[in-house]
Amino acid sequence: MIASTAQPLVQFLIIGAAICGIYGLVARPQAAPTEIEVGATELRWLRNVWQGQFGRPPSVDELRAAVKVYEDEEMRYREAQALGLDRDDTIVRRRMAQKFDFLTGSQDNDTTPTEAELRAFFNKTPGDYTAPSAFGFCQVYFGDGAAGLNAAKVAVVNLSPAAIRDPAAIPAGIIAIPFPRCYQGTSRADVLRNFGTAFADVLGKLPVGEWQGPVESGYGFHAVLLTGRKPGQALSFAEARRSVEAGWRAQAIRTARERQDRELRSRYKITVDEKALLELSASNAGQAR
């Protein structure tokens, strides 16, 4: 369930200004510096912010995920405040948490990996580094709907055994599209961009050297002659080095962030009012019906 709410959570993070004002909006006794209390008041506030953003109350999993975001940000807010990073900063909460992440994560980001480290990283998943597959093909467009489908089918069916392998056997259709008739060495990414997913998927399965059709694209129906197909080739370490280093740096940042999260959570006592969370979620379900 949480995976399906990733997009709303990204949007939820944007509501930084509202989160910054929680202490001004909510009056309650202050917790100890290393204790974070997520009680009924905070949960209700988080629920209301979510509902205002998405037009519906959050599910229990969505509310739990929003609480996790709140906890992570609150810890970083307090750590940043302890470092004095709140001076002359108007968007205090989010800005301070971002500064804390930047300062504590910059060393990992700036670390230069050794050649041995990069090779070891590459050797873990060498299959991740491949040159894109490429296609050579000719296509003739016949239009969309039933008329286009039937026209493409008839054009292929009427070819003689000798003509079925001739790139010029099917003349250009009456309806023009702004793409070349024939392509050579075209990557799957380019095919996807020009003709869409369905066309690219079929292109990967067609027999080489014979007109086939109808083949559907984002525009309608085509007759297609596949003239060549080159599968993606595994890259050597030298060929993939730039991508390997980028992947290594991204992994280093993720590892540093996870290590930081564990260290922070070991120092903080976080209390979530589970009863209030479940009660709010139950009321949310009633509102949604």
DOFI-987621 format. One record per residue (C-alpha): residue number from 1; residue in one letter; x, y, z. Coordinates in steps of 0.1 Angstrom, whole numbers, plus 5000, padded with zeros to 4 digits. Example, Ala and Ser with C-alpha at 12.3 -4.5 7.8 and 13.67 -1.06 7.14 Angstrom:
BEGIN
seq;type;X;Y;Z
1;a;5123;4955;5078
2;s;5137;4989;5071
//
This chain:
BEGIN
seq;type;X;Y;Z
1;m;5000;5000;5000
2;i;5028;5024;5009
3;a;5044;5019;4975
4;s;5013;5030;4958
5;t;5013;5063;4977
6;a;5048;5073;4967
7;q;5036;5101;4944
8;p;5013;5117;4970
9;l;5041;5116;4995
10;v;5064;5134;4972
11;q;5038;5161;4969
12;f;5032;5161;5006
13;l;5069;5170;5011
14;i;5062;5202;4992
15;i;5041;5215;5020
16;g;5072;5226;5039
17;a;5059;5261;5048
18;a;5029;5246;5065
19;i;5050;5221;5084
20;c;5073;5250;5095
21;g;5044;5265;5114
22;i;5033;5236;5134
23;y;5047;5249;5167
24;g;5030;5282;5161
25;l;4997;5265;5154
26;v;4997;5239;5181
27;a;5000;5247;5218
28;r;5013;5218;5239
29;p;5039;5211;5266
30;q;5074;5209;5250
31;a;5090;5174;5249
32;a;5125;5168;5260
33;p;5151;5177;5233
34;t;5156;5141;5223
35;e;5120;5130;5226
36;i;5096;5135;5197
37;e;5059;5131;5206
38;v;5035;5125;5178
39;g;5002;5126;5196
40;a;4966;5131;5186
41;t;4971;5168;5180
42;e;5000;5163;5156
43;l;4983;5134;5139
44;r;4951;5154;5133
45;w;4972;5183;5119
46;l;4990;5160;5095
47;r;4957;5144;5085
48;n;4942;5178;5078
49;v;4972;5190;5058
50;w;4971;5158;5037
51;q;4933;5161;5031
52;g;4937;5198;5021
53;q;4964;5188;4996
54;f;4948;5157;4980
55;g;4910;5163;4986
56;r;4907;5131;5006
57;p;4918;5118;5040
58;p;4949;5096;5041
59;s;4947;5059;5046
60;v;4963;5044;5077
61;d;4994;5035;5057
62;e;4996;5070;5042
63;l;4992;5086;5076
64;r;5020;5063;5090
65;a;5042;5073;5061
66;a;5034;5110;5067
67;v;5043;5105;5104
68;k;5077;5090;5093
69;v;5084;5121;5071
70;y;5075;5143;5101
71;e;5098;5123;5124
72;d;5127;5124;5101
73;e;5124;5161;5095
74;e;5119;5169;5132
75;m;5151;5151;5141
76;r;5171;5169;5115
77;y;5154;5202;5125
78;r;5166;5197;5161
79;e;5201;5187;5151
80;a;5204;5217;5127
81;q;5191;5240;5154
82;a;5217;5226;5178
83;l;5243;5236;5153
84;g;5229;5271;5151
85;l;5218;5267;5115
86;d;5186;5286;5121
87;r;5201;5321;5120
88;d;5187;5344;5093
89;d;5166;5317;5078
90;t;5128;5322;5073
91;i;5118;5287;5063
92;v;5133;5274;5095
93;r;5122;5238;5098
94;r;5128;5226;5063
95;r;5158;5247;5055
96;m;5176;5237;5087
97;a;5169;5200;5080
98;q;5183;5204;5045
99;k;5214;5222;5057
100;f;5220;5195;5083
101;d;5218;5168;5055
102;f;5241;5188;5033
103;l;5267;5194;5060
104;t;5267;5158;5072
105;g;5265;5142;5038
106;s;5289;5164;5018
107;q;5320;5143;5028
108;d;5305;5112;5013
109;n;5294;5131;4982
110;d;5329;5145;4977
111;t;5347;5113;4983
112;t;5367;5101;4953
113;p;5365;5063;4949
114;t;5396;5043;4942
115;e;5399;5022;4910
116;a;5395;4991;4931
117;e;5363;5003;4947
118;l;5348;5012;4913
119;r;5358;4978;4899
120;a;5343;4960;4929
121;f;5311;4980;4925
122;f;5309;4972;4888
123;n;5315;4935;4894
124;k;5285;4933;4917
125;t;5261;4940;4889
126;p;5279;4939;4855
127;g;5245;4933;4838
128;d;5234;4968;4847
129;y;5258;4983;4822
130;t;5248;4975;4786
131;a;5247;4994;4754
132;p;5211;5000;4742
133;s;5197;4976;4717
134;a;5193;4990;4682
135;f;5170;4984;4653
136;g;5169;4988;4615
137;f;5135;4989;4600
138;c;5112;5004;4574
139;q;5076;5014;4581
140;v;5046;5026;4561
141;y;5017;5043;4580
142;f;4981;5036;4570
143;g;4961;5055;4596
144;d;4942;5048;4628
145;g;4910;5030;4636
146;a;4895;5001;4618
147;a;4904;5016;4584
148;g;4941;5019;4592
149;l;4942;4984;4607
150;n;4926;4968;4576
151;a;4947;4988;4551
152;a;4979;4977;4568
153;k;4968;4941;4569
154;v;4958;4941;4532
155;a;4990;4957;4521
156;v;5010;4929;4538
157;v;4988;4900;4528
158;n;4988;4910;4491
159;l;5026;4909;4488
160;s;5041;4881;4467
161;p;5067;4858;4482
162;a;5094;4877;4463
163;a;5081;4911;4473
164;i;5077;4904;4510
165;r;5115;4910;4515
166;d;5117;4941;4493
167;p;5119;4974;4513
168;a;5103;4992;4484
169;a;5075;4967;4479
170;i;5049;4987;4498
171;p;5046;5023;4486
172;a;5041;5052;4510
173;g;5006;5055;4524
174;i;4982;5083;4516
175;i;4985;5096;4552
176;a;5019;5111;4561
177;i;5035;5112;4595
178;p;5067;5133;4602
179;f;5091;5103;4604
180;p;5115;5087;4579
181;r;5103;5056;4561
182;c;5135;5037;4570
183;y;5158;5037;4601
184;q;5192;5022;4606
185;g;5208;5016;4640
186;t;5180;5033;4659
187;s;5179;5028;4697
188;r;5149;5014;4715
189;a;5147;5048;4733
190;d;5143;5066;4700
191;v;5117;5041;4688
192;l;5098;5046;4721
193;r;5099;5084;4717
194;n;5087;5084;4681
195;f;5063;5055;4680
196;g;5054;5044;4715
197;t;5057;5014;4738
198;a;5035;4990;4719
199;f;5054;4996;4686
200;a;5088;4992;4703
201;d;5077;4959;4720
202;v;5065;4944;4688
203;l;5097;4955;4670
204;g;5117;4935;4695
205;k;5098;4903;4684
206;l;5093;4906;4647
207;p;5112;4882;4623
208;v;5140;4899;4604
209;g;5136;4904;4567
210;e;5098;4902;4560
211;w;5071;4928;4559
212;q;5047;4923;4589
213;g;5015;4941;4598
214;p;4995;4956;4611
215;v;5018;4969;4638
216;e;5002;4995;4661
217;s;5019;5027;4672
218;g;5007;5058;4691
219;y;4995;5071;4657
220;g;4977;5041;4643
221;f;4987;5011;4622
222;h;5018;5004;4601
223;a;5033;4977;4579
224;v;5068;4971;4592
225;l;5099;4955;4577
226;l;5126;4947;4603
227;t;5159;4949;4585
228;g;5181;4943;4615
229;r;5182;4939;4653
230;k;5212;4943;4675
231;p;5206;4933;4711
232;g;5222;4954;4739
233;q;5258;4945;4744
234;a;5274;4943;4779
235;l;5299;4971;4784
236;s;5334;4966;4797
237;f;5344;4984;4829
238;a;5363;5010;4808
239;e;5333;5017;4786
240;a;5309;5020;4816
241;r;5333;5038;4839
242;r;5314;5071;4840
243;s;5281;5053;4848
244;v;5298;5031;4874
245;e;5312;5061;4892
246;a;5278;5079;4892
247;g;5262;5047;4906
248;w;5289;5044;4932
249;r;5284;5080;4944
250;a;5246;5076;4945
251;q;5251;5044;4966
252;a;5275;5062;4989
253;i;5250;5090;4995
254;r;5222;5065;5002
255;t;5244;5045;5026
256;a;5254;5077;5044
257;r;5218;5088;5048
258;e;5207;5053;5061
259;r;5236;5054;5086
260;q;5226;5089;5097
261;d;5190;5078;5101
262;r;5200;5049;5123
263;e;5223;5071;5144
264;l;5197;5098;5149
265;r;5170;5073;5158
266;s;5193;5057;5184
267;r;5195;5091;5201
268;y;5158;5101;5200
269;k;5129;5086;5218
270;i;5099;5088;5194
271;t;5064;5082;5207
272;v;5035;5079;5183
273;d;4999;5078;5197
274;e;4989;5046;5179
275;k;4954;5047;5193
276;a;4948;5082;5179
277;l;4963;5072;5146
278;l;4940;5042;5142
279;e;4910;5062;5154
280;l;4917;5090;5128
281;s;4922;5064;5101
282;a;4889;5047;5110
283;s;4871;5081;5108
284;n;4889;5087;5075
285;a;4875;5055;5061
286;g;4840;5065;5071
287;q;4843;5099;5054
288;a;4856;5082;5022
289;r;4825;5060;5019
//
